[in-house]
């Protein structure tokens, strides 16, 4: 999605050569959160139930 960024990351997956990226220290995340006019938080649905496409055990 254009215009959205993960303020908790120091470096993304491509730059860090990891699956999820590298998270910034808590104090940096706090400062970034304080500077943002709006924060969107995305998480799993309550209970974490898998959808019909889930390939898990």
N, C-alpha and C positions, 0 to 999 in steps of 0.2 A: 504494500500500500504506500502510495506516495505521501510524503509529509510526516510520516511517523518514524520515530527512532526509539531505540531501547536505551533509556538514560542510565540503566544499571550496568551497561557493558563498557569496559575499557577498550576492548577490541572484539569485533564480530568474528564469526566462524571462519570466514575466508582469511582475514588478516592473522588470526591466531592459529590457524590450521588445526582447529578443534571442532567438535560437533556443535557445541553450544556457544562458543566464544569465551571470553575471560571477563568476569565480573569486576567492577570497580570496587574499591574499599567503601565501607558503609558511610564514612564521612563525605566522600565524594558524591555518592548517590544522594545523600541528604541535601547537599548544596545544590545539586542539579534539580532535585524535586522542588526546592524552595524557589528556584528561578523560573519554573514553568508555570504558565497561567492555567494550564489544564493538563491533567494526567489521566490516561485511559489504562485501566488494569484489566487484563484478560487472563482467565483461569479456566480450569475444568469445571463442569457442572457439579453442583452439590452431590456428594456421594461418589463422584468419579466413575460413574458407570460408563462402560464402553459402548460405542455406537455399533451399528450393524456391520461396518467395514473393519472392525478391529480384528487383527490377526493374532492377538495375544493368546496366552494359554487359557 
